[in-house]
C-alpha cells in the first residue's frame, strides 16, 4: 500500500509538471530560438546524457568488480 501511494503521488506530480509545462509552452506564443541557442541546447543535452551514461557505467563497473563491497563495514 505504501509503495502504491508513493507511485501515485509521483505520477500526480509528473502530470502537474507536464500540464504546467504545456501551458507555459502554449502561452509563450511565437518565440524563436537562434541557431546558436539550438546549438547550445543540443550540446547541453548531449553533455548531460554523456555524463549520466558515464556515471551509471562507472556504478555498474564498480558493482560488478566488487570495489564497494567493503564500504561502511568498519
PDB file of N, CA, C and O in Angstrom, chain B, residues numbered from 101:
ATOM      1  N   UNK B 101       0.816  -1.196   0.000  1.00  0.00           N
ATOM      2  CA  UNK B 101       0.000   0.000   0.000  1.00  0.00           C
ATOM      3  C   UNK B 101       0.859   1.258   0.000  1.00  0.00           C
ATOM      4  O   UNK B 101       0.547   2.236  -0.679  1.00  0.00           O
ATOM      5  N   UNK B 102       1.948   1.221   0.773  1.00  0.00           N
ATOM      6  CA  UNK B 102       2.816   2.389   0.852  1.00  0.00           C
ATOM      7  C   UNK B 102       3.482   2.663  -0.496  1.00  0.00           C
ATOM      8  O   UNK B 102       3.578   3.816  -0.918  1.00  0.00           O
ATOM      9  N   UNK B 103       3.939   1.611  -1.170  1.00  0.00           N
ATOM     10  CA  UNK B 103       4.583   1.784  -2.474  1.00  0.00           C
ATOM     11  C   UNK B 103       3.595   2.331  -3.491  1.00  0.00           C
ATOM     12  O   UNK B 103       3.943   3.189  -4.301  1.00  0.00           O
ATOM     13  N   UNK B 104       2.373   1.840  -3.452  1.00  0.00           N
ATOM     14  CA  UNK B 104       1.346   2.315  -4.384  1.00  0.00           C
ATOM     15  C   UNK B 104       1.046   3.790  -4.205  1.00  0.00           C
ATOM     16  O   UNK B 104       0.859   4.512  -5.184  1.00  0.00           O
ATOM     17  N   UNK B 105       1.000   4.241  -2.963  1.00  0.00           N
ATOM     18  CA  UNK B 105       0.727   5.662  -2.724  1.00  0.00           C
ATOM     19  C   UNK B 105       1.903   6.531  -3.165  1.00  0.00           C
ATOM     20  O   UNK B 105       1.702   7.649  -3.640  1.00  0.00           O
ATOM     21  N   UNK B 106       3.118   6.031  -3.012  1.00  0.00           N
ATOM     22  CA  UNK B 106       4.289   6.784  -3.469  1.00  0.00           C
ATOM     23  C   UNK B 106       4.277   6.901  -4.989  1.00  0.00           C
ATOM     24  O   UNK B 106       4.529   7.976  -5.534  1.00  0.00           O
ATOM     25  N   UNK B 107       3.983   5.799  -5.673  1.00  0.00           N
ATOM     26  CA  UNK B 107       3.922   5.814  -7.136  1.00  0.00           C
ATOM     27  C   UNK B 107       2.810   6.740  -7.604  1.00  0.00           C
ATOM     28  O   UNK B 107       2.992   7.497  -8.557  1.00  0.00           O
ATOM     29  N   UNK B 108       1.654   6.683  -6.938  1.00  0.00           N
ATOM     30  CA  UNK B 108       0.532   7.547  -7.310  1.00  0.00           C
ATOM     31  C   UNK B 108       0.884   9.019  -7.111  1.00  0.00           C
ATOM     32  O   UNK B 108       0.540   9.858  -7.944  1.00  0.00           O
ATOM     33  N   UNK B 109       1.558   9.332  -6.025  1.00  0.00           N
ATOM     34  CA  UNK B 109       1.982  10.709  -5.764  1.00  0.00           C
ATOM     35  C   UNK B 109       2.995  11.174  -6.811  1.00  0.00           C
ATOM     36  O   UNK B 109       2.913  12.303  -7.295  1.00  0.00           O
ATOM     37  N   UNK B 110       3.946  10.312  -7.159  1.00  0.00           N
ATOM     38  CA  UNK B 110       4.939  10.671  -8.176  1.00  0.00           C
ATOM     39  C   UNK B 110       4.275  10.904  -9.528  1.00  0.00           C
ATOM     40  O   UNK B 110       4.646  11.835 -10.243  1.00  0.00           O
ATOM     41  N   UNK B 111       3.302  10.073  -9.890  1.00  0.00           N
ATOM     42  CA  UNK B 111       2.589  10.261 -11.156  1.00  0.00           C
ATOM     43  C   UNK B 111       1.767  11.541 -11.142  1.00  0.00           C
ATOM     44  O   UNK B 111       1.660  12.218 -12.165  1.00  0.00           O
ATOM     45  N   UNK B 112       1.188  11.881  -9.996  1.00  0.00           N
ATOM     46  CA  UNK B 112       0.419  13.131  -9.895  1.00  0.00           C
ATOM     47  C   UNK B 112       1.334  14.344 -10.070  1.00  0.00           C
ATOM     48  O   UNK B 112       0.976  15.304 -10.752  1.00  0.00           O
ATOM     49  N   UNK B 113       2.511  14.298  -9.455  1.00  0.00           N
ATOM     50  CA  UNK B 113       3.469  15.402  -9.600  1.00  0.00           C
ATOM     51  C   UNK B 113       3.942  15.493 -11.051  1.00  0.00           C
ATOM     52  O   UNK B 113       4.068  16.588 -11.599  1.00  0.00           O
ATOM     53  N   UNK B 114       4.203  14.341 -11.670  1.00  0.00           N
ATOM     54  CA  UNK B 114       4.619  14.325 -13.070  1.00  0.00           C
ATOM     55  C   UNK B 114       3.542  14.910 -13.980  1.00  0.00           C
ATOM     56  O   UNK B 114       3.851  15.669 -14.898  1.00  0.00           O
ATOM     57  N   UNK B 115       2.289  14.564 -13.733  1.00  0.00           N
ATOM     58  CA  UNK B 115       1.184  15.111 -14.531  1.00  0.00           C
ATOM     59  C   UNK B 115       1.050  16.618 -14.323  1.00  0.00           C
ATOM     60  O   UNK B 115       0.797  17.353 -15.278  1.00  0.00           O
ATOM     61  N   UNK B 116       1.217  17.082 -13.087  1.00  0.00           N
ATOM     62  CA  UNK B 116       1.124  18.517 -12.808  1.00  0.00           C
ATOM     63  C   UNK B 116       2.244  19.284 -13.500  1.00  0.00           C
ATOM     64  O   UNK B 116       1.999  20.342 -14.079  1.00  0.00           O
ATOM     65  N   UNK B 117       3.453  18.772 -13.450  1.00  0.00           N
ATOM     66  CA  UNK B 117       4.582  19.434 -14.114  1.00  0.00           C
ATOM     67  C   UNK B 117       4.392  19.415 -15.621  1.00  0.00           C
ATOM     68  O   UNK B 117       4.675  20.408 -16.292  1.00  0.00           O
ATOM     69  N   UNK B 118       3.917  18.302 -16.161  1.00  0.00           N
ATOM     70  CA  UNK B 118       3.652  18.228 -17.597  1.00  0.00           C
ATOM     71  C   UNK B 118       2.582  19.209 -18.032  1.00  0.00           C
ATOM     72  O   UNK B 118       2.716  19.864 -19.066  1.00  0.00           O
ATOM     73  N   UNK B 119       1.526  19.312 -17.253  1.00  0.00           N
ATOM     74  CA  UNK B 119       0.460  20.271 -17.572  1.00  0.00           C
ATOM     75  C   UNK B 119       0.937  21.708 -17.499  1.00  0.00           C
ATOM     76  O   UNK B 119       0.613  22.517 -18.368  1.00  0.00           O
ATOM     77  N   UNK B 120       1.696  22.027 -16.479  1.00  0.00           N
ATOM     78  CA  UNK B 120       2.240  23.387 -16.353  1.00  0.00           C
ATOM     79  C   UNK B 120       3.199  23.700 -17.497  1.00  0.00           C
ATOM     80  O   UNK B 120       3.192  24.810 -18.031  1.00  0.00           O
ATOM     81  N   UNK B 121       4.022  22.723 -17.872  1.00  0.00           N
ATOM     82  CA  UNK B 121       4.948  22.929 -18.986  1.00  0.00           C
ATOM     83  C   UNK B 121       4.201  23.154 -20.290  1.00  0.00           C
ATOM     84  O   UNK B 121       4.573  24.026 -21.075  1.00  0.00           O
ATOM     85  N   UNK B 122       3.159  22.380 -20.528  1.00  0.00           N
ATOM     86  CA  UNK B 122       2.356  22.555 -21.740  1.00  0.00           C
ATOM     87  C   UNK B 122       1.683  23.919 -21.756  1.00  0.00           C
ATOM     88  O   UNK B 122       1.635  24.569 -22.800  1.00  0.00           O
ATOM     89  N   UNK B 123       1.163  24.364 -20.617  1.00  0.00           N
ATOM     90  CA  UNK B 123       0.528  25.672 -20.534  1.00  0.00           C
ATOM     91  C   UNK B 123       1.522  26.786 -20.841  1.00  0.00           C
ATOM     92  O   UNK B 123       1.211  27.704 -21.601  1.00  0.00           O
ATOM     93  N   UNK B 124       2.707  26.711 -20.260  1.00  0.00           N
ATOM     94  CA  UNK B 124       3.725  27.744 -20.490  1.00  0.00           C
ATOM     95  C   UNK B 124       4.173  27.731 -21.946  1.00  0.00           C
ATOM     96  O   UNK B 124       4.380  28.791 -22.538  1.00  0.00           O
ATOM     97  N   UNK B 125       4.327  26.531 -22.535  1.00  0.00           N
ATOM     98  CA  UNK B 125       4.738  26.424 -23.935  1.00  0.00           C
ATOM     99  C   UNK B 125       3.726  27.123 -24.850  1.00  0.00           C
ATOM    100  O   UNK B 125       4.107  27.867 -25.753  1.00  0.00           O
ATOM    101  N   UNK B 126       2.441  26.879 -24.608  1.00  0.00           N
ATOM    102  CA  UNK B 126       1.401  27.489 -25.441  1.00  0.00           C
ATOM    103  C   UNK B 126       1.324  29.000 -25.174  1.00  0.00           C
ATOM    104  O   UNK B 126       1.099  29.778 -26.102  1.00  0.00           O
ATOM    105  N   UNK B 127       1.507  29.416 -23.925  1.00  0.00           N
ATOM    106  CA  UNK B 127       1.400  30.833 -23.579  1.00  0.00           C
ATOM    107  C   UNK B 127       2.550  31.656 -24.148  1.00  0.00           C
ATOM    108  O   UNK B 127       2.403  32.865 -24.325  1.00  0.00           O
ATOM    109  N   UNK B 128       3.681  31.037 -24.435  1.00  0.00           N
ATOM    110  CA  UNK B 128       4.819  31.796 -24.964  1.00  0.00           C
ATOM    111  C   UNK B 128       4.560  32.292 -26.376  1.00  0.00           C
ATOM    112  O   UNK B 128       5.133  33.303 -26.784  1.00  0.00           O
ATOM    113  N   UNK B 129       3.728  31.622 -27.116  1.00  0.00           N
ATOM    114  CA  UNK B 129       3.417  32.071 -28.469  1.00  0.00           C
ATOM    115  C   UNK B 129       4.533  31.770 -29.440  1.00  0.00           C
ATOM    116  O   UNK B 129       5.134  30.697 -29.404  1.00  0.00           O
ATOM    117  N   UNK B 130       4.804  32.722 -30.304  1.00  0.00           N
ATOM    118  CA  UNK B 130       5.806  32.546 -31.350  1.00  0.00           C
ATOM    119  C   UNK B 130       7.175  33.024 -30.889  1.00  0.00           C
ATOM    120  O   UNK B 130       7.616  34.114 -31.254  1.00  0.00           O
ATOM    121  N   UNK B 131       7.832  32.220 -30.102  1.00  0.00           N
ATOM    122  CA  UNK B 131       9.183  32.534 -29.641  1.00  0.00           C
ATOM    123  C   UNK B 131      10.153  31.784 -30.537  1.00  0.00           C
ATOM    124  O   UNK B 131      10.020  30.579 -30.747  1.00  0.00           O
ATOM    125  N   UNK B 132      11.122  32.504 -31.058  1.00  0.00           N
ATOM    126  CA  UNK B 132      12.101  31.858 -31.933  1.00  0.00           C
ATOM    127  C   UNK B 132      13.425  31.716 -31.194  1.00  0.00           C
ATOM    128  O   UNK B 132      13.788  32.543 -30.359  1.00  0.00           O
ATOM    129  N   UNK B 133      14.130  30.652 -31.524  1.00  0.00           N
ATOM    130  CA  UNK B 133      15.446  30.400 -30.952  1.00  0.00           C
ATOM    131  C   UNK B 133      16.452  30.446 -32.097  1.00  0.00           C
ATOM    132  O   UNK B 133      16.256  29.803 -33.128  1.00  0.00           O
ATOM    133  N   UNK B 134      17.526  31.203 -31.914  1.00  0.00           N
ATOM    134  CA  UNK B 134      18.543  31.301 -32.955  1.00  0.00           C
ATOM    135  C   UNK B 134      19.288  29.982 -33.094  1.00  0.00           C
ATOM    136  O   UNK B 134      19.134  29.079 -32.271  1.00  0.00           O
ATOM    137  N   UNK B 135      20.094  29.882 -34.138  1.00  0.00           N
ATOM    138  CA  UNK B 135      20.844  28.646 -34.334  1.00  0.00           C
ATOM    139  C   UNK B 135      21.887  28.453 -33.238  1.00  0.00           C
ATOM    140  O   UNK B 135      22.238  27.320 -32.911  1.00  0.00           O
ATOM    141  N   UNK B 136      22.383  29.547 -32.671  1.00  0.00           N
ATOM    142  CA  UNK B 136      23.324  29.436 -31.554  1.00  0.00           C
ATOM    143  C   UNK B 136      22.625  28.889 -30.309  1.00  0.00           C
ATOM    144  O   UNK B 136      23.205  28.101 -29.562  1.00  0.00           O
ATOM    145  N   UNK B 137      21.387  29.307 -30.093  1.00  0.00           N
ATOM    146  CA  UNK B 137      20.611  28.784 -28.971  1.00  0.00           C
ATOM    147  C   UNK B 137      20.318  27.303 -29.134  1.00  0.00           C
ATOM    148  O   UNK B 137      20.409  26.536 -28.176  1.00  0.00           O
ATOM    149  N   UNK B 138      19.966  26.903 -30.352  1.00  0.00           N
ATOM    150  CA  UNK B 138      19.711  25.484 -30.620  1.00  0.00           C
ATOM    151  C   UNK B 138      20.984  24.661 -30.466  1.00  0.00           C
ATOM    152  O   UNK B 138      20.947  23.539 -29.962  1.00  0.00           O
ATOM    153  N   UNK B 139      22.113  25.224 -30.904  1.00  0.00           N
ATOM    154  CA  UNK B 139      23.391  24.536 -30.753  1.00  0.00           C
ATOM    155  C   UNK B 139      23.740  24.373 -29.273  1.00  0.00           C
ATOM    156  O   UNK B 139      24.168  23.298 -28.851  1.00  0.00           O
ATOM    157  N   UNK B 140      23.560  25.426 -28.492  1.00  0.00           N
ATOM    158  CA  UNK B 140      23.848  25.366 -27.062  1.00  0.00           C
ATOM    159  C   UNK B 140      22.939  24.354 -26.369  1.00  0.00           C
ATOM    160  O   UNK B 140      23.390  23.599 -25.508  1.00  0.00           O
ATOM    161  N   UNK B 141      21.661  24.338 -26.742  1.00  0.00           N
ATOM    162  CA  UNK B 141      20.745  23.387 -26.138  1.00  0.00           C
ATOM    163  C   UNK B 141      21.116  21.955 -26.510  1.00  0.00           C
ATOM    164  O   UNK B 141      21.086  21.059 -25.667  1.00  0.00           O
ATOM    165  N   UNK B 142      21.463  21.748 -27.765  1.00  0.00           N
ATOM    166  CA  UNK B 142      21.854  20.417 -28.219  1.00  0.00           C
ATOM    167  C   UNK B 142      23.114  19.925 -27.523  1.00  0.00           C
ATOM    168  O   UNK B 142      23.189  18.771 -27.101  1.00  0.00           O
ATOM    169  N   UNK B 143      24.110  20.813 -27.404  1.00  0.00           N
ATOM    170  CA  UNK B 143      25.341  20.435 -26.712  1.00  0.00           C
ATOM    171  C   UNK B 143      25.086  20.159 -25.232  1.00  0.00           C
ATOM    172  O   UNK B 143      25.705  19.266 -24.652  1.00  0.00           O
ATOM    173  N   UNK B 144      24.191  20.909 -24.627  1.00  0.00           N
ATOM    174  CA  UNK B 144      23.841  20.663 -23.230  1.00  0.00           C
ATOM    175  C   UNK B 144      23.173  19.309 -23.041  1.00  0.00           C
ATOM    176  O   UNK B 144      23.460  18.599 -22.077  1.00  0.00           O
ATOM    177  N   UNK B 145      22.283  18.953 -23.956  1.00  0.00           N
ATOM    178  CA  UNK B 145      21.617  17.652 -23.883  1.00  0.00           C
ATOM    179  C   UNK B 145      22.625  16.526 -24.068  1.00  0.00           C
ATOM    180  O   UNK B 145      22.615  15.549 -23.320  1.00  0.00           O
ATOM    181  N   UNK B 146      23.497  16.664 -25.069  1.00  0.00           N
ATOM    182  CA  UNK B 146      24.497  15.624 -25.322  1.00  0.00           C
ATOM    183  C   UNK B 146      25.449  15.489 -24.134  1.00  0.00           C
ATOM    184  O   UNK B 146      25.776  14.371 -23.736  1.00  0.00           O
ATOM    185  N   UNK B 147      25.894  16.599 -23.568  1.00  0.00           N
ATOM    186  CA  UNK B 147      26.786  16.567 -22.417  1.00  0.00           C
ATOM    187  C   UNK B 147      26.113  15.930 -21.210  1.00  0.00           C
ATOM    188  O   UNK B 147      26.723  15.113 -20.519  1.00  0.00           O
ATOM    189  N   UNK B 148      24.857  16.297 -20.948  1.00  0.00           N
ATOM    190  CA  UNK B 148      24.135  15.740 -19.803  1.00  0.00           C
ATOM    191  C   UNK B 148      23.913  14.247 -19.957  1.00  0.00           C
ATOM    192  O   UNK B 148      24.083  13.487 -19.003  1.00  0.00           O
ATOM    193  N   UNK B 149      23.535  13.824 -21.155  1.00  0.00           N
ATOM    194  CA  UNK B 149      23.349  12.393 -21.390  1.00  0.00           C
ATOM    195  C   UNK B 149      24.664  11.637 -21.263  1.00  0.00           C
ATOM    196  O   UNK B 149      24.708  10.557 -20.673  1.00  0.00           O
ATOM    197  N   UNK B 150      25.732  12.200 -21.815  1.00  0.00           N
ATOM    198  CA  UNK B 150      27.036  11.549 -21.714  1.00  0.00           C
ATOM    199  C   UNK B 150      27.494  11.425 -20.273  1.00  0.00           C
ATOM    200  O   UNK B 150      28.021  10.385 -19.876  1.00  0.00           O
ATOM    201  N   UNK B 151      27.299  12.469 -19.490  1.00  0.00           N
ATOM    202  CA  UNK B 151      27.675  12.436 -18.083  1.00  0.00           C
ATOM    203  C   UNK B 151      26.863  11.392 -17.330  1.00  0.00           C
ATOM    204  O   UNK B 151      27.420  10.613 -16.556  1.00  0.00           O
ATOM    205  N   UNK B 152      25.554  11.370 -17.549  1.00  0.00           N
ATOM    206  CA  UNK B 152      24.702  10.399 -16.875  1.00  0.00           C
ATOM    207  C   UNK B 152      25.046   8.971 -17.250  1.00  0.00           C
ATOM    208  O   UNK B 152      25.127   8.099 -16.385  1.00  0.00           O
ATOM    209  N   UNK B 153      25.250   8.726 -18.548  1.00  0.00           N
ATOM    210  CA  UNK B 153      25.590   7.378 -19.006  1.00  0.00           C
ATOM    211  C   UNK B 153      26.962   6.968 -18.464  1.00  0.00           C
ATOM    212  O   UNK B 153      27.143   5.826 -18.043  1.00  0.00           O
ATOM    213  N   UNK B 154      27.918   7.884 -18.471  1.00  0.00           N
ATOM    214  CA  UNK B 154      29.244   7.579 -17.962  1.00  0.00           C
ATOM    215  C   UNK B 154      29.235   7.258 -16.475  1.00  0.00           C
ATOM    216  O   UNK B 154      29.892   6.312 -16.039  1.00  0.00           O
ATOM    217  N   UNK B 155      28.495   8.039 -15.692  1.00  0.00           N
ATOM    218  CA  UNK B 155      28.431   7.775 -14.261  1.00  0.00           C
ATOM    219  C   UNK B 155      27.725   6.458 -13.957  1.00  0.00           C
ATOM    220  O   UNK B 155      28.138   5.729 -13.055  1.00  0.00           O
ATOM    221  N   UNK B 156      26.674   6.150 -14.693  1.00  0.00           N
ATOM    222  CA  UNK B 156      25.989   4.870 -14.482  1.00  0.00           C
ATOM    223  C   UNK B 156      26.876   3.702 -14.896  1.00  0.00           C
ATOM    224  O   UNK B 156      26.826   2.640 -14.277  1.00  0.00           O
ATOM    225  N   UNK B 157      27.680   3.886 -15.930  1.00  0.00           N
ATOM    226  CA  UNK B 157      28.623   2.833 -16.326  1.00  0.00           C
ATOM    227  C   UNK B 157      29.660   2.606 -15.229  1.00  0.00           C
ATOM    228  O   UNK B 157      30.031   1.465 -14.953  1.00  0.00           O
ATOM    229  N   UNK B 158      30.130   3.686 -14.600  1.00  0.00           N
ATOM    230  CA  UNK B 158      31.073   3.538 -13.500  1.00  0.00           C
ATOM    231  C   UNK B 158      30.444   2.829 -12.302  1.00  0.00           C
ATOM    232  O   UNK B 158      31.104   2.018 -11.651  1.00  0.00           O
ATOM    233  N   UNK B 159      29.186   3.122 -12.005  1.00  0.00           N
ATOM    234  CA  UNK B 159      28.488   2.439 -10.908  1.00  0.00           C
ATOM    235  C   UNK B 159      28.372   0.951 -11.218  1.00  0.00           C
ATOM    236  O   UNK B 159      28.618   0.111 -10.352  1.00  0.00           O
ATOM    237  N   UNK B 160      27.999   0.629 -12.449  1.00  0.00           N
ATOM    238  CA  UNK B 160      27.867  -0.767 -12.857  1.00  0.00           C
ATOM    239  C   UNK B 160      29.217  -1.474 -12.790  1.00  0.00           C
ATOM    240  O   UNK B 160      29.303  -2.589 -12.275  1.00  0.00           O
ATOM    241  N   UNK B 161      30.252  -0.851 -13.294  1.00  0.00           N
ATOM    242  CA  UNK B 161      31.592  -1.434 -13.288  1.00  0.00           C
ATOM    243  C   UNK B 161      32.079  -1.665 -11.859  1.00  0.00           C
ATOM    244  O   UNK B 161      32.642  -2.716 -11.551  1.00  0.00           O
ATOM    245  N   UNK B 162      31.858  -0.676 -10.988  1.00  0.00           N
ATOM    246  CA  UNK B 162      32.293  -0.786  -9.602  1.00  0.00           C
ATOM    247  C   UNK B 162      31.552  -1.910  -8.886  1.00  0.00           C
ATOM    248  O   UNK B 162      32.150  -2.658  -8.113  1.00  0.00           O
ATOM    249  N   UNK B 163      30.249  -2.029  -9.142  1.00  0.00           N
ATOM    250  CA  UNK B 163      29.459  -3.086  -8.511  1.00  0.00           C
ATOM    251  C   UNK B 163      29.880  -4.465  -9.028  1.00  0.00           C
ATOM    252  O   UNK B 163      29.986  -5.412  -8.250  1.00  0.00           O
ATOM    253  N   UNK B 164      30.115  -4.577 -10.315  1.00  0.00           N
ATOM    254  CA  UNK B 164      30.460  -5.864 -10.918  1.00  0.00           C
ATOM    255  C   UNK B 164      31.807  -6.381 -10.418  1.00  0.00           C
ATOM    256  O   UNK B 164      31.983  -7.589 -10.259  1.00  0.00           O
ATOM    257  N   UNK B 165      32.746  -5.494 -10.172  1.00  0.00           N
ATOM    258  CA  UNK B 165      34.075  -5.900  -9.756  1.00  0.00           C
ATOM    259  C   UNK B 165      34.273  -5.872  -8.240  1.00  0.00           C
ATOM    260  O   UNK B 165      35.364  -6.175  -7.757  1.00  0.00           O
ATOM    261  N   UNK B 166      33.246  -5.516  -7.495  1.00  0.00           N
ATOM    262  CA  UNK B 166      33.299  -5.593  -6.041  1.00  0.00           C
ATOM    263  C   UNK B 166      34.093  -4.523  -5.344  1.00  0.00           C
ATOM    264  O   UNK B 166      34.524  -4.732  -4.210  1.00  0.00           O
ATOM    265  N   UNK B 167      34.304  -3.392  -5.965  1.00  0.00           N
ATOM    266  CA  UNK B 167      35.086  -2.332  -5.336  1.00  0.00           C
ATOM    267  C   UNK B 167      34.379  -1.713  -4.127  1.00  0.00           C
ATOM    268  O   UNK B 167      35.042  -1.165  -3.247  1.00  0.00           O
ATOM    269  N   UNK B 168      33.060  -1.789  -4.069  1.00  0.00           N
ATOM    270  CA  UNK B 168      32.309  -1.163  -2.979  1.00  0.00           C
ATOM    271  C   UNK B 168      31.868  -2.149  -1.927  1.00  0.00           C
ATOM    272  O   UNK B 168      31.098  -1.779  -1.040  1.00  0.00           O
ATOM    273  N   UNK B 169      32.323  -3.396  -1.983  1.00  0.00           N
ATOM    274  CA  UNK B 169      31.859  -4.402  -1.036  1.00  0.00           C
ATOM    275  C   UNK B 169      32.261  -4.094   0.403  1.00  0.00           C
ATOM    276  O   UNK B 169      31.509  -4.399   1.328  1.00  0.00           O
ATOM    277  N   UNK B 170      33.430  -3.497   0.606  1.00  0.00           N
ATOM    278  CA  UNK B 170      33.926  -3.254   1.946  1.00  0.00           C
ATOM    279  C   UNK B 170      33.539  -1.869   2.486  1.00  0.00           C
ATOM    280  O   UNK B 170      33.898  -1.544   3.618  1.00  0.00           O
ATOM    281  N   UNK B 171      32.838  -1.069   1.732  1.00  0.00           N
ATOM    282  CA  UNK B 171      32.482   0.273   2.161  1.00  0.00           C
ATOM    283  C   UNK B 171      31.473   0.216   3.309  1.00  0.00           C
ATOM    284  O   UNK B 171      30.455  -0.469   3.211  1.00  0.00           O
ATOM    285  N   UNK B 172      31.753   0.922   4.372  1.00  0.00           N
ATOM    286  CA  UNK B 172      30.845   1.016   5.508  1.00  0.00           C
ATOM    287  C   UNK B 172      30.869  -0.188   6.427  1.00  0.00           C
ATOM    288  O   UNK B 172      29.945  -0.341   7.225  1.00  0.00           O
ATOM    289  N   UNK B 173      31.868  -1.048   6.363  1.00  0.00           N
ATOM    290  CA  UNK B 173      31.927  -2.238   7.213  1.00  0.00           C
ATOM    291  C   UNK B 173      33.028  -2.108   8.262  1.00  0.00           C
ATOM    292  O   UNK B 173      33.789  -3.051   8.480  1.00  0.00           O
ATOM    293  N   UNK B 174      33.118  -0.974   8.897  1.00  0.00           N
ATOM    294  CA  UNK B 174      34.148  -0.778   9.933  1.00  0.00           C
ATOM    295  C   UNK B 174      33.585  -1.019  11.281  1.00  0.00           C
ATOM    296  O   UNK B 174      34.298  -0.903  12.278  1.00  0.00           O
TER     297      UNK B 174
END
